[in-house]
Amino acid sequence: MSESSAAPPDPRRTAVMTVLTVLAGAVDAVSFLTMGNVFCALATGNVLFLSFALAGEGDVPVARPATAIGAFLVGAGVGAVVLMRVAARGRSWFAVGLAGEGLLLALGGAVAVVRHGDGAAAVDGSDLVVVGAVALAMGLRAATALRLDVPGMPTLLSQTAVARLVSDVLKEPRAALRGMSRRQRLARTRWTATVTGIFAGGVLGTLLLVPLGTGRALFVVAAVALLLAAAHLAVPPKELREQRKRREQGKRAGPVGPDVP
């Protein structure tokens, strides 16, 4: 099934994923500019940095990108297992994923503040503990986004969204003028939100968070993630409310999957 023909997600999910995409851009701005030229959300960049380091070029130590990649993989793997088990128990796995991400970011921020105060975590070389904690959080984010499965909105990758948006516009350049179908409009909205969200997060992270220093910047991002988790628990999606209602009435509820976060 193509991206544009996929069933459109709940607008609330699209909005939440847009916010998470902005946060991912902000995290990478903070990590790259204050933690020693390393990406904690954009795993592709770290793969390239690691290849440069192993080749002895680019003035990038092996430990920095290797730590980020390893922690990201652990976060994604462990996160997938934990979220699956939480979902199997009928709990709000999406809120658990966001809360876990926020707590890991707060942990990284606390370590950065204790070790580096209000400064950058890369003053005397990159702090691998901070890098690992943040990359672990972003790996968990990847697992959460993958399970929610909002088409075109992985929150950590923009290249595919750019390619699909350009391809769709070139195939039907006049669609915006003569009117698009609801599905096509939502598909283009998701792709655009992914691309602009990463960009906006990078700009906001650079202008507003980087000057705070690594620790306090991570605290800000962690607070937003925890607020989203709290909001999701306070106002759960319709599917989860209905499932809980069926459980309370003593009826057998269906399994909790990606569509019931």
C-alpha positions, 0 to 999 in steps of 0.5 A, spaced: 500 500 500 502 506 498 503 512 503 498 516 500 493 511 500 494 508 507 488 509 512 489 516 515 491 516 522 487 520 528 489 528 527 491 527 534 496 522 533 499 527 527 500 533 532 503 529 537 508 526 532 509 533 529 511 535 536 516 529 537 519 530 531 521 537 533 524 535 539 528 530 535 531 536 531 532 539 538 536 533 541 540 533 535 542 540 535 544 540 543 548 533 542 552 535 535 553 542 538 554 541 545 556 534 546 562 533 541 559 533 534 555 526 535 548 525 533 543 522 538 537 522 534 539 521 527 543 514 527 545 515 520 550 521 521 553 516 527 554 511 522 558 515 517 562 519 523 564 512 525 566 510 518 570 516 518 573 515 525 575 508 523 578 510 516 582 515 520 579 521 517 575 527 520 578 528 527 572 524 530 574 519 535 571 512 534 568 511 541 563 517 540 559 515 534 560 507 537 557 509 543 551 513 540 549 507 535 550 502 541 546 505 546 540 507 540 540 500 538 539 497 545 534 503 547 530 500 540 531 493 542 529 493 549 524 499 548 520 494 543 520 488 548 517 493 554 512 496 550 510 489 547 509 487 554 506 493 556 501 493 551 499 485 552 497 487 559 492 493 556 496 499 559 498 505 555 504 503 552 505 510 548 505 514 555 510 509 557 514 510 551 514 517 552 515 517 560 521 512 559 524 517 554 523 523 558 526 520 564 532 517 560 533 525 557 533 527 564 538 522 567 543 525 561 541 532 563 543 530 571 549 527 569 551 533 564 549 538 570 553 534 575 559 533 571 559 540 567 555 545 570 551 550 566 557 548 560 557 544 554 558 536 555 564 536 550 568 541 553 574 536 555 572 531 550 565 528 549 562 525 555 560 518 553 555 517 559 551 523 557 551 521 549 549 514 551 543 516 556 540 521 550 542 516 545 538 510 549 532 515 549 532 516 542 532 508 541 526 508 545 523 513 541 524 509 535 521 503 538 515 508 540 514 511 533 515 504 530 509 501 534 505 507 533 506 507 526 503 513 523 505 513 516 510 518 513 512 520 521 518 516 524 520 522 528 527 521 527 528 521 519 526 526 514 529 524 507 524 519 506 519 524 507 522 529 503 522 524 497 515 522 498 513 529 498 517 531 492 515 525 488 507 526 490 507 533 488 511 532 481 506 526 480 500 531 481 503 538 481 496 541 480 492 537 485 493 543 490 490 548 486 484 543 483 483 540 490 486 534 493 483 528 496 482 527 504 487 522 504 492 525 499 492 532 503 493 528 510 499 524 507 502 531 504 501 534 511 505 528 515 510 529 510 511 536 510 510 536 518 516 531 518 521 535 514 519 542 517 519 539 524 526 536 524 528 543 521 524 547 526 527 543 532 534 544 529 533 552 529 529 552 536 534 547 539 540 552 536 537 558 538 534 557 545 537 550 548 544 550 546 545 557 550 543 553 556 548 548 556 547 541 555 544 539 562 539 544 562 537 543 555 536 536 556 531 538 562 527 542 557 526 536 552 525 531 557 520 536 560 516 536 554 516 529 553 514 527 560 508 532 559 506 529 553 506 522 557 502 525 562 497 528 557 496 522 554 494 518 560 490 524 562 486 524 556 487 517 553 485 516 545 478 514 544 480 506 542 483 506 549 477 509 553 473 504 549 477 498 551 477 500 558 470 500 558 469 493 555 474 491 561 470 494 566 463 491 563 466 484 564 467 483 556 473 480 553 477 486 550 481 485 544 489 485 544 492 492 544 496 493 538 499 499 535 492 502 534 491 502 541 496 506 544 
